[in-house]
Every structure is written in C-alpha cells, then in structure tokens.
Amino acid sequence: MTIPHSTQVPPITEDDIAEFLAQTPGFFERHAEVLASVQITSPHGQRAVSLQERQAEMLREKIKGLEQRIMEMVRNSNENAAIAHKIHRWTRELAEARNPSSLPHVVEEGIRRLFDVPQAALRLWDVAPTYAGAAYAQGASEDARAFASSLTMPFCGPNLGFEPTAWLPDASQVQSLALLPLREGAIDSTEPAFGLLVLGSADPHRFDAAMGTDFLARMAELASGALSRLR
C-alpha cells in the first residue's frame, strides 16, 4: 500500500543531526567508539585527523588569536601611556611659562618637540590690547573664526585647502592636518572659539579621519586654558 505523501517522513538533515548532538550531550559518552572513529579533514595539509585532534587544533588557534589580541592591547596601552606622559610634560611647560606672551611659542614648540609633529601654528583673536599686535593675533579671517567655532571636536584628515593651513611654515608640504578649536571650557561646549591650533604633516596618514581624537581634544582644552591668559 502506498503511503500518502502528507505522511511521508522528511529526510534527516545536517541541521537535525547538529541539533540532536547539541541537545544530547551524553551521546558520545554512551557511544565512545563512534567519537574515536570520527575522522575529519585538517586545514593544515588536508590530512585526516581525529575529532579530538581537530578540537585541539581549534583550541590552539583560539589561544593564538587571544594572544594576538592581548599583545595588541598591551601595545596600545604602552602607546597611550607614552602619549599621556608627553601631555604631562607639555602641561608642566605651559604652567611654568611666566610671561603670558610666550605661551603661543611654548604651545607650538612643545607640540613639535614632544609629539614629533613637523609643523604647528595657531591664531588667536579677541586678545587683550597688550597682545593685539603679536603675529599670532593676526591673519584669521571671519570665515576662519566661524569655522573654528563650528568645530566641537578636533578635525583630522587630508589637506583640503583650509585657510588655516596657510598659517603653517611650509603649507605646500602638508598632506594631512589636525585642527583644534580653542575655547573657554570643554572643547564641545557652545562657547565661540577664540583661536585655532593647526598641526600639519607631510605624511598623508599622520592625521587620518578615522583616528581617535580623545588625546587631541584634551590637548585643545589644555592649550585653551593656558592661552586664555592672553584674552
């Protein structure tokens, strides 16, 4: 007698087998000979290996991946610690500056020396009359000032011909740059900027758009706090 099509048992699939084994953890304990006889292909040399050996290989690969992640974390930690130490030295130099008029030079020179930045420049506006004639208080157009005020975090990326790039000593060599707004309080506050710090490099990848800006933001706030003495 022909079994009706609606009552035929569907074939067992690989997913069914995988689900059964996942739901029946004691299967291989009761059938140890099956576990011992399982042979699979090793990714190393395409040779047949036992399931236990393949599991050991997978475990070694997992351990190797974890070791690489740990090494990357240690490397990043060391790099961050080195940057933090440089920021500490730079901050100390800013605090030790006795003459406020020397602060722009201390900011720029410290960044070039401590952080290996090839070029650095800044412009300030709305400074006190005593400092209005200084070179750092000249040359920032209204557009540049408005642009600085629009930044709520450092800009990092390729040299797109921004006006502030021309403030750098050798602007024609700049391939990437960072623009740090200077304002009272936190860098992301709504206060209008009173200056802009420009960092430039001939390396197109030195200031990449995808790079983190946390340290640059802290540097902008530290420079802002020091340079506010000129307002």
PyRosetta script that sets phi, psi and omega in degrees:
from pyrosetta import init, pose_from_sequence

init()
pose = pose_from_sequence("MTIPHSTQVPPITEDDIAEFLAQTPGFFERHAEVLASVQITSPHGQRAVSLQERQAEMLREKIKGLEQRIMEMVRNSNENAAIAHKIHRWTRELAEARNPSSLPHVVEEGIRRLFDVPQAALRLWDVAPTYAGAAYAQGASEDARAFASSLTMPFCGPNLGFEPTAWLPDASQVQSLALLPLREGAIDSTEPAFGLLVLGSADPHRFDAAMGTDFLARMAELASGALSRLR")
pose.set_psi(1, 135.6)
pose.set_omega(1, -179.1)
pose.set_phi(2, -79.1)
pose.set_psi(2, 130.9)
pose.set_omega(2, 178.6)
pose.set_phi(3, -76.7)
pose.set_psi(3, 131.9)
pose.set_omega(3, 178.7)
pose.set_phi(4, -56.3)
pose.set_psi(4, 144.3)
pose.set_omega(4, -178.0)
pose.set_phi(5, -57.6)
pose.set_psi(5, -35.5)
pose.set_omega(5, -176.2)
pose.set_phi(6, -68.9)
pose.set_psi(6, -17.4)
pose.set_omega(6, -178.4)
pose.set_phi(7, -104.4)
pose.set_psi(7, 2.2)
pose.set_omega(7, 178.5)
pose.set_phi(8, -68.1)
pose.set_psi(8, 139.3)
pose.set_omega(8, -179.4)
pose.set_phi(9, -78.7)
pose.set_psi(9, 125.8)
pose.set_omega(9, 179.9)
pose.set_phi(10, -66.5)
pose.set_psi(10, 150.2)
pose.set_omega(10, 179.4)
pose.set_phi(11, -65.1)
pose.set_psi(11, 150.1)
pose.set_omega(11, 178.4)
pose.set_phi(12, -76.4)
pose.set_psi(12, 131.0)
pose.set_omega(12, -178.7)
pose.set_phi(13, -102.5)
pose.set_psi(13, 169.5)
pose.set_omega(13, 176.6)
pose.set_phi(14, -61.7)
pose.set_psi(14, -35.3)
pose.set_omega(14, 178.1)
pose.set_phi(15, -64.0)
pose.set_psi(15, -37.5)
pose.set_omega(15, 178.0)
pose.set_phi(16, -63.1)
pose.set_psi(16, -42.7)
pose.set_omega(16, 179.7)
pose.set_phi(17, -64.3)
pose.set_psi(17, -44.4)
pose.set_omega(17, 179.6)
pose.set_phi(18, -62.0)
pose.set_psi(18, -40.9)
pose.set_omega(18, 179.2)
pose.set_phi(19, -65.6)
pose.set_psi(19, -40.5)
pose.set_omega(19, 179.2)
pose.set_phi(20, -61.9)
pose.set_psi(20, -47.1)
pose.set_omega(20, -178.9)
pose.set_phi(21, -64.9)
pose.set_psi(21, -36.3)
pose.set_omega(21, 179.0)
pose.set_phi(22, -67.4)
pose.set_psi(22, -34.5)
pose.set_omega(22, -177.9)
pose.set_phi(23, -88.8)
pose.set_psi(23, -6.9)
pose.set_omega(23, -177.6)
pose.set_phi(24, -127.5)
pose.set_psi(24, 73.0)
pose.set_omega(24, -174.9)
pose.set_phi(25, -63.6)
pose.set_psi(25, -19.7)
pose.set_omega(25, -178.7)
pose.set_phi(26, -88.7)
pose.set_psi(26, 3.4)
pose.set_omega(26, -175.6)
pose.set_phi(27, -60.1)
pose.set_psi(27, -49.9)
pose.set_omega(27, -176.6)
pose.set_phi(28, -73.4)
pose.set_psi(28, -19.0)
pose.set_omega(28, 173.7)
pose.set_phi(29, -70.4)
pose.set_psi(29, -37.3)
pose.set_omega(29, 179.2)
pose.set_phi(30, -81.6)
pose.set_psi(30, -19.8)
pose.set_omega(30, -178.3)
pose.set_phi(31, -130.1)
pose.set_psi(31, 61.3)
pose.set_omega(31, -176.7)
pose.set_phi(32, -61.9)
pose.set_psi(32, -29.8)
pose.set_omega(32, -179.4)
pose.set_phi(33, -65.7)
pose.set_psi(33, -29.5)
pose.set_omega(33, 177.6)
pose.set_phi(34, -68.9)
pose.set_psi(34, -44.6)
pose.set_omega(34, 179.4)
pose.set_phi(35, -60.1)
pose.set_psi(35, -41.2)
pose.set_omega(35, -178.3)
pose.set_phi(36, -69.5)
pose.set_psi(36, -25.6)
pose.set_omega(36, -175.9)
pose.set_phi(37, -91.5)
pose.set_psi(37, -8.3)
pose.set_omega(37, -178.3)
pose.set_phi(38, -68.5)
pose.set_psi(38, 127.0)
pose.set_omega(38, 177.6)
pose.set_phi(39, -121.1)
pose.set_psi(39, 130.6)
pose.set_omega(39, 178.1)
pose.set_phi(40, -129.6)
pose.set_psi(40, 166.7)
pose.set_omega(40, -177.4)
pose.set_phi(41, -86.5)
pose.set_psi(41, 130.0)
pose.set_omega(41, 176.5)
pose.set_phi(42, -80.4)
pose.set_psi(42, 140.8)
pose.set_omega(42, 176.3)
pose.set_phi(43, -70.5)
pose.set_psi(43, -10.2)
pose.set_omega(43, -179.4)
pose.set_phi(44, -104.0)
pose.set_psi(44, 95.9)
pose.set_omega(44, 177.1)
pose.set_phi(45, 90.7)
pose.set_psi(45, 0.0)
pose.set_omega(45, 177.6)
pose.set_phi(46, 58.0)
pose.set_psi(46, 30.0)
pose.set_omega(46, 177.4)
pose.set_phi(47, -92.6)
pose.set_psi(47, 157.0)
pose.set_omega(47, 179.0)
pose.set_phi(48, -81.7)
pose.set_psi(48, 132.7)
pose.set_omega(48, 179.2)
pose.set_phi(49, -133.2)
pose.set_psi(49, 162.7)
pose.set_omega(49, 177.7)
pose.set_phi(50, -73.3)
pose.set_psi(50, 162.4)
pose.set_omega(50, 179.1)
pose.set_phi(51, -61.5)
pose.set_psi(51, -39.8)
pose.set_omega(51, 179.6)
pose.set_phi(52, -62.7)
pose.set_psi(52, -40.8)
pose.set_omega(52, -180.0)
pose.set_phi(53, -66.9)
pose.set_psi(53, -38.9)
pose.set_omega(53, 178.4)
pose.set_phi(54, -65.6)
pose.set_psi(54, -38.3)
pose.set_omega(54, 177.1)
pose.set_phi(55, -63.1)
pose.set_psi(55, -38.9)
pose.set_omega(55, 178.2)
pose.set_phi(56, -64.7)
pose.set_psi(56, -39.8)
pose.set_omega(56, 177.4)
pose.set_phi(57, -62.7)
pose.set_psi(57, -44.1)
pose.set_omega(57, 179.2)
pose.set_phi(58, -62.4)
pose.set_psi(58, -39.1)
pose.set_omega(58, 179.5)
pose.set_phi(59, -66.1)
pose.set_psi(59, -41.2)
pose.set_omega(59, 177.9)
pose.set_phi(60, -63.4)
pose.set_psi(60, -40.0)
pose.set_omega(60, 178.5)
pose.set_phi(61, -64.7)
pose.set_psi(61, -39.3)
pose.set_omega(61, 178.7)
pose.set_phi(62, -65.2)
pose.set_psi(62, -43.1)
pose.set_omega(62, 179.0)
pose.set_phi(63, -62.8)
pose.set_psi(63, -40.9)
pose.set_omega(63, 179.5)
pose.set_phi(64, -62.6)
pose.set_psi(64, -41.7)
pose.set_omega(64, 177.4)
pose.set_phi(65, -62.6)
pose.set_psi(65, -41.2)
pose.set_omega(65, 178.6)
pose.set_phi(66, -65.6)
pose.set_psi(66, -39.4)
pose.set_omega(66, 178.4)
pose.set_phi(67, -62.9)
pose.set_psi(67, -40.7)
pose.set_omega(67, 178.9)
pose.set_phi(68, -64.3)
pose.set_psi(68, -40.2)
pose.set_omega(68, 178.1)
pose.set_phi(69, -64.4)
pose.set_psi(69, -40.4)
pose.set_omega(69, 179.1)
pose.set_phi(70, -64.7)
pose.set_psi(70, -42.7)
pose.set_omega(70, 178.5)
pose.set_phi(71, -61.6)
pose.set_psi(71, -39.2)
pose.set_omega(71, 178.3)
pose.set_phi(72, -65.5)
pose.set_psi(72, -41.2)
pose.set_omega(72, 178.2)
pose.set_phi(73, -63.8)
pose.set_psi(73, -41.8)
pose.set_omega(73, 179.2)
pose.set_phi(74, -64.7)
pose.set_psi(74, -42.4)
pose.set_omega(74, 179.4)
pose.set_phi(75, -62.3)
pose.set_psi(75, -45.1)
pose.set_omega(75, 178.3)
pose.set_phi(76, -63.2)
pose.set_psi(76, -39.1)
pose.set_omega(76, 179.3)
pose.set_phi(77, -63.4)
pose.set_psi(77, -42.6)
pose.set_omega(77, 179.2)
pose.set_phi(78, -65.1)
pose.set_psi(78, -41.2)
pose.set_omega(78, 179.2)
pose.set_phi(79, -64.1)
pose.set_psi(79, -43.6)
pose.set_omega(79, 179.4)
pose.set_phi(80, -64.1)
pose.set_psi(80, -38.9)
pose.set_omega(80, 178.8)
pose.set_phi(81, -64.0)
pose.set_psi(81, -39.2)
pose.set_omega(81, 179.5)
pose.set_phi(82, -65.9)
pose.set_psi(82, -41.6)
pose.set_omega(82, 179.1)
pose.set_phi(83, -65.4)
pose.set_psi(83, -42.5)
pose.set_omega(83, 179.4)
pose.set_phi(84, -60.7)
pose.set_psi(84, -38.5)
pose.set_omega(84, 178.5)
pose.set_phi(85, -65.4)
pose.set_psi(85, -40.6)
pose.set_omega(85, 179.0)
pose.set_phi(86, -65.8)
pose.set_psi(86, -40.3)
pose.set_omega(86, 178.3)
pose.set_phi(87, -63.2)
pose.set_psi(87, -38.1)
pose.set_omega(87, 177.9)
pose.set_phi(88, -61.9)
pose.set_psi(88, -45.1)
pose.set_omega(88, 179.2)
pose.set_phi(89, -63.5)
pose.set_psi(89, -41.5)
pose.set_omega(89, 179.9)
pose.set_phi(90, -64.1)
pose.set_psi(90, -42.6)
pose.set_omega(90, 179.0)
pose.set_phi(91, -62.7)
pose.set_psi(91, -40.1)
pose.set_omega(91, 178.7)
pose.set_phi(92, -62.9)
pose.set_psi(92, -41.0)
pose.set_omega(92, 179.2)
pose.set_phi(93, -64.9)
pose.set_psi(93, -37.9)
pose.set_omega(93, 177.2)
pose.set_phi(94, -64.3)
pose.set_psi(94, -40.8)
pose.set_omega(94, -179.0)
pose.set_phi(95, -69.3)
pose.set_psi(95, -29.1)
pose.set_omega(95, -177.4)
pose.set_phi(96, -83.3)
pose.set_psi(96, -9.0)
pose.set_omega(96, -179.8)
pose.set_phi(97, -67.8)
pose.set_psi(97, 116.0)
pose.set_omega(97, -176.5)
pose.set_phi(98, -81.8)
pose.set_psi(98, -36.9)
pose.set_omega(98, -177.8)
pose.set_phi(99, -96.8)
pose.set_psi(99, 116.2)
pose.set_omega(99, -178.9)
pose.set_phi(100, -55.4)
pose.set_psi(100, -33.1)
pose.set_omega(100, -177.1)
pose.set_phi(101, -66.8)
pose.set_psi(101, -16.6)
pose.set_omega(101, 178.8)
pose.set_phi(102, -87.3)
pose.set_psi(102, -9.3)
pose.set_omega(102, -174.0)
pose.set_phi(103, -60.3)
pose.set_psi(103, -44.4)
pose.set_omega(103, 178.1)
pose.set_phi(104, -55.6)
pose.set_psi(104, -41.2)
pose.set_omega(104, 178.0)
pose.set_phi(105, -65.4)
pose.set_psi(105, -42.3)
pose.set_omega(105, 179.7)
pose.set_phi(106, -62.1)
pose.set_psi(106, -41.6)
pose.set_omega(106, 178.6)
pose.set_phi(107, -60.7)
pose.set_psi(107, -53.2)
pose.set_omega(107, -176.1)
pose.set_phi(108, -66.1)
pose.set_psi(108, -49.6)
pose.set_omega(108, -175.8)
pose.set_phi(109, -64.2)
pose.set_psi(109, -39.4)
pose.set_omega(109, 179.3)
pose.set_phi(110, -64.8)
pose.set_psi(110, -39.2)
pose.set_omega(110, 178.9)
pose.set_phi(111, -65.5)
pose.set_psi(111, -43.9)
pose.set_omega(111, 179.7)
pose.set_phi(112, -64.0)
pose.set_psi(112, -42.7)
pose.set_omega(112, -174.1)
pose.set_phi(113, -78.1)
pose.set_psi(113, -47.9)
pose.set_omega(113, -173.4)
pose.set_phi(114, -80.3)
pose.set_psi(114, -33.6)
pose.set_omega(114, -174.8)
pose.set_phi(115, -108.2)
pose.set_psi(115, 8.2)
pose.set_omega(115, 177.2)
pose.set_phi(116, 54.8)
pose.set_psi(116, 41.0)
pose.set_omega(116, 175.4)
pose.set_phi(117, -92.5)
pose.set_psi(117, 120.4)
pose.set_omega(117, -174.8)
pose.set_phi(118, -59.5)
pose.set_psi(118, -41.4)
pose.set_omega(118, -176.0)
pose.set_phi(119, -135.5)
pose.set_psi(119, 141.5)
pose.set_omega(119, 177.4)
pose.set_phi(120, -148.5)
pose.set_psi(120, 142.9)
pose.set_omega(120, 178.1)
pose.set_phi(121, -155.7)
pose.set_psi(121, 157.2)
pose.set_omega(121, 176.4)
pose.set_phi(122, -144.9)
pose.set_psi(122, 158.2)
pose.set_omega(122, 172.9)
pose.set_phi(123, -134.2)
pose.set_psi(123, 141.3)
pose.set_omega(123, 177.8)
pose.set_phi(124, -123.3)
pose.set_psi(124, 150.1)
pose.set_omega(124, 173.8)
pose.set_phi(125, -136.9)
pose.set_psi(125, 168.2)
pose.set_omega(125, -174.9)
pose.set_phi(126, 58.8)
pose.set_psi(126, 36.8)
pose.set_omega(126, 178.2)
pose.set_phi(127, -84.1)
pose.set_psi(127, 165.8)
pose.set_omega(127, 178.0)
pose.set_phi(128, -64.9)
pose.set_psi(128, 151.4)
pose.set_omega(128, -178.2)
pose.set_phi(129, -52.7)
pose.set_psi(129, -31.3)
pose.set_omega(129, -179.3)
pose.set_phi(130, -59.0)
pose.set_psi(130, -31.7)
pose.set_omega(130, -173.9)
pose.set_phi(131, -109.1)
pose.set_psi(131, 5.5)
pose.set_omega(131, -173.9)
pose.set_phi(132, -64.6)
pose.set_psi(132, -24.5)
pose.set_omega(132, -178.9)
pose.set_phi(133, -89.5)
pose.set_psi(133, -2.2)
pose.set_omega(133, -177.3)
pose.set_phi(134, -71.4)
pose.set_psi(134, 153.6)
pose.set_omega(134, -177.9)
pose.set_phi(135, -60.2)
pose.set_psi(135, -36.1)
pose.set_omega(135, -178.5)
pose.set_phi(136, -71.1)
pose.set_psi(136, -9.9)
pose.set_omega(136, 178.9)
pose.set_phi(137, -100.7)
pose.set_psi(137, 11.5)
pose.set_omega(137, -176.7)
pose.set_phi(138, -117.0)
pose.set_psi(138, 152.4)
pose.set_omega(138, 165.2)
pose.set_phi(139, 90.3)
pose.set_psi(139, 2.6)
pose.set_omega(139, 178.0)
pose.set_phi(140, -95.4)
pose.set_psi(140, 113.2)
pose.set_omega(140, -178.4)
pose.set_phi(141, -72.9)
pose.set_psi(141, 170.1)
pose.set_omega(141, 177.3)
pose.set_phi(142, -62.5)
pose.set_psi(142, -36.3)
pose.set_omega(142, 178.1)
pose.set_phi(143, -64.1)
pose.set_psi(143, -42.4)
pose.set_omega(143, 179.0)
pose.set_phi(144, -64.5)
pose.set_psi(144, -38.3)
pose.set_omega(144, 178.7)
pose.set_phi(145, -67.3)
pose.set_psi(145, -41.8)
pose.set_omega(145, 178.8)
pose.set_phi(146, -65.2)
pose.set_psi(146, -39.4)
pose.set_omega(146, 178.1)
pose.set_phi(147, -62.4)
pose.set_psi(147, -44.1)
pose.set_omega(147, 178.8)
pose.set_phi(148, -60.6)
pose.set_psi(148, -42.2)
pose.set_omega(148, -179.9)
pose.set_phi(149, -67.2)
pose.set_psi(149, -24.8)
pose.set_omega(149, -179.6)
pose.set_phi(150, -76.9)
pose.set_psi(150, -17.0)
pose.set_omega(150, -178.4)
pose.set_phi(151, -82.1)
pose.set_psi(151, 123.4)
pose.set_omega(151, 175.4)
pose.set_phi(152, -107.8)
pose.set_psi(152, 5.6)
pose.set_omega(152, 174.6)
pose.set_phi(153, -159.9)
pose.set_psi(153, 160.1)
pose.set_omega(153, 179.8)
pose.set_phi(154, -60.2)
pose.set_psi(154, 141.3)
pose.set_omega(154, 174.0)
pose.set_phi(155, -95.6)
pose.set_psi(155, 130.0)
pose.set_omega(155, 175.6)
pose.set_phi(156, -128.4)
pose.set_psi(156, 133.2)
pose.set_omega(156, 179.3)
pose.set_phi(157, 168.6)
pose.set_psi(157, -170.1)
pose.set_omega(157, -178.3)
pose.set_phi(158, -70.7)
pose.set_psi(158, 160.6)
pose.set_omega(158, 176.8)
pose.set_phi(159, -73.5)
pose.set_psi(159, 105.6)
pose.set_omega(159, -177.9)
pose.set_phi(160, -101.6)
pose.set_psi(160, 15.6)
pose.set_omega(160, 178.0)
pose.set_phi(161, 83.6)
pose.set_psi(161, 25.3)
pose.set_omega(161, 176.8)
pose.set_phi(162, -61.6)
pose.set_psi(162, 145.0)
pose.set_omega(162, 178.4)
pose.set_phi(163, -53.9)
pose.set_psi(163, -44.2)
pose.set_omega(163, -178.2)
pose.set_phi(164, -59.9)
pose.set_psi(164, -20.4)
pose.set_omega(164, 178.5)
pose.set_phi(165, -60.6)
pose.set_psi(165, -32.1)
pose.set_omega(165, -179.1)
pose.set_phi(166, -67.1)
pose.set_psi(166, -14.6)
pose.set_omega(166, 178.6)
pose.set_phi(167, -74.3)
pose.set_psi(167, -18.8)
pose.set_omega(167, -177.7)
pose.set_phi(168, -72.6)
pose.set_psi(168, 151.2)
pose.set_omega(168, -175.7)
pose.set_phi(169, -59.1)
pose.set_psi(169, -38.6)
pose.set_omega(169, -178.4)
pose.set_phi(170, -132.1)
pose.set_psi(170, 70.7)
pose.set_omega(170, -173.0)
pose.set_phi(171, -61.8)
pose.set_psi(171, -29.1)
pose.set_omega(171, -176.6)
pose.set_phi(172, -65.7)
pose.set_psi(172, -20.3)
pose.set_omega(172, -179.1)
pose.set_phi(173, -91.3)
pose.set_psi(173, -6.4)
pose.set_omega(173, -173.5)
pose.set_phi(174, -78.8)
pose.set_psi(174, 123.9)
pose.set_omega(174, 176.9)
pose.set_phi(175, -107.1)
pose.set_psi(175, -28.2)
pose.set_omega(175, 176.5)
pose.set_phi(176, -141.4)
pose.set_psi(176, 153.1)
pose.set_omega(176, -177.8)
pose.set_phi(177, -151.0)
pose.set_psi(177, 162.9)
pose.set_omega(177, 174.5)
pose.set_phi(178, -124.9)
pose.set_psi(178, 135.0)
pose.set_omega(178, 179.8)
pose.set_phi(179, -116.7)
pose.set_psi(179, 119.2)
pose.set_omega(179, -176.2)
pose.set_phi(180, -114.0)
pose.set_psi(180, 112.2)
pose.set_omega(180, 178.3)
pose.set_phi(181, -71.0)
pose.set_psi(181, 144.2)
pose.set_omega(181, 178.9)
pose.set_phi(182, -113.1)
pose.set_psi(182, 121.6)
pose.set_omega(182, -178.9)
pose.set_phi(183, -152.1)
pose.set_psi(183, 163.0)
pose.set_omega(183, 176.8)
pose.set_phi(184, -67.0)
pose.set_psi(184, 137.6)
pose.set_omega(184, 177.4)
pose.set_phi(185, 79.4)
pose.set_psi(185, -155.6)
pose.set_omega(185, -177.6)
pose.set_phi(186, -67.9)
pose.set_psi(186, 154.0)
pose.set_omega(186, -176.5)
pose.set_phi(187, -65.3)
pose.set_psi(187, -27.7)
pose.set_omega(187, -177.7)
pose.set_phi(188, -96.8)
pose.set_psi(188, 16.8)
pose.set_omega(188, 178.6)
pose.set_phi(189, -75.8)
pose.set_psi(189, 171.9)
pose.set_omega(189, -179.4)
pose.set_phi(190, -89.8)
pose.set_psi(190, 3.1)
pose.set_omega(190, 178.6)
pose.set_phi(191, -65.3)
pose.set_psi(191, 139.2)
pose.set_omega(191, 176.4)
pose.set_phi(192, -65.9)
pose.set_psi(192, 146.9)
pose.set_omega(192, 179.9)
pose.set_phi(193, -71.1)
pose.set_psi(193, 146.1)
pose.set_omega(193, 174.5)
pose.set_phi(194, -112.4)
pose.set_psi(194, 7.9)
pose.set_omega(194, 178.6)
pose.set_phi(195, -176.6)
pose.set_psi(195, 173.8)
pose.set_omega(195, 179.1)
pose.set_phi(196, -145.9)
pose.set_psi(196, 131.2)
pose.set_omega(196, 177.9)
pose.set_phi(197, -105.0)
pose.set_psi(197, 128.1)
pose.set_omega(197, -175.4)
pose.set_phi(198, -117.1)
pose.set_psi(198, 128.3)
pose.set_omega(198, 176.3)
pose.set_phi(199, -118.2)
pose.set_psi(199, 131.0)
pose.set_omega(199, -176.7)
pose.set_phi(200, -130.1)
pose.set_psi(200, 151.0)
pose.set_omega(200, 179.2)
pose.set_phi(201, -145.7)
pose.set_psi(201, 148.5)
pose.set_omega(201, 174.9)
pose.set_phi(202, -77.6)
pose.set_psi(202, -12.3)
pose.set_omega(202, 177.3)
pose.set_phi(203, -82.5)
pose.set_psi(203, 117.2)
pose.set_omega(203, -177.9)
pose.set_phi(204, -65.2)
pose.set_psi(204, -15.4)
pose.set_omega(204, -178.2)
pose.set_phi(205, -104.4)
pose.set_psi(205, 0.4)
pose.set_omega(205, -177.2)
pose.set_phi(206, -64.1)
pose.set_psi(206, -45.5)
pose.set_omega(206, 177.7)
pose.set_phi(207, -117.3)
pose.set_psi(207, 87.0)
pose.set_omega(207, -175.5)
pose.set_phi(208, -91.3)
pose.set_psi(208, 148.1)
pose.set_omega(208, -178.2)
pose.set_phi(209, -63.2)
pose.set_psi(209, -23.0)
pose.set_omega(209, -177.6)
pose.set_phi(210, -91.8)
pose.set_psi(210, -2.7)
pose.set_omega(210, -176.4)
pose.set_phi(211, -74.8)
pose.set_psi(211, 153.2)
pose.set_omega(211, 176.1)
pose.set_phi(212, -70.6)
pose.set_psi(212, 148.1)
pose.set_omega(212, -175.2)
pose.set_phi(213, -120.1)
pose.set_psi(213, 12.5)
pose.set_omega(213, -176.8)
pose.set_phi(214, -60.0)
pose.set_psi(214, -47.4)
pose.set_omega(214, -179.2)
pose.set_phi(215, -66.1)
pose.set_psi(215, -39.6)
pose.set_omega(215, 178.3)
pose.set_phi(216, -63.2)
pose.set_psi(216, -38.1)
pose.set_omega(216, 178.1)
pose.set_phi(217, -63.4)
pose.set_psi(217, -42.2)
pose.set_omega(217, 178.3)
pose.set_phi(218, -64.5)
pose.set_psi(218, -39.3)
pose.set_omega(218, 179.1)
pose.set_phi(219, -65.2)
pose.set_psi(219, -38.7)
pose.set_omega(219, 177.9)
pose.set_phi(220, -62.3)
pose.set_psi(220, -41.4)
pose.set_omega(220, -179.9)
pose.set_phi(221, -68.6)
pose.set_psi(221, -38.8)
pose.set_omega(221, 178.2)
pose.set_phi(222, -65.7)
pose.set_psi(222, -44.9)
pose.set_omega(222, 178.4)
pose.set_phi(223, -63.1)
pose.set_psi(223, -39.2)
pose.set_omega(223, 179.0)
pose.set_phi(224, -61.7)
pose.set_psi(224, -43.9)
pose.set_omega(224, -179.6)
pose.set_phi(225, -62.3)
pose.set_psi(225, -40.6)
pose.set_omega(225, -179.6)
pose.set_phi(226, -71.2)
pose.set_psi(226, -46.6)
pose.set_omega(226, -174.7)
pose.set_phi(227, -74.1)
pose.set_psi(227, -13.8)
pose.set_omega(227, 177.6)
pose.set_phi(228, -63.8)
pose.set_psi(228, -16.8)
pose.set_omega(228, 176.9)
pose.set_phi(229, -65.9)
pose.set_psi(229, -17.5)
pose.set_omega(229, -179.2)
pose.set_phi(230, -90.3)
pose.set_psi(230, -2.5)
pose.set_omega(230, -175.8)
pose.set_phi(231, -80.9)
pose.dump_pdb("model.pdb")
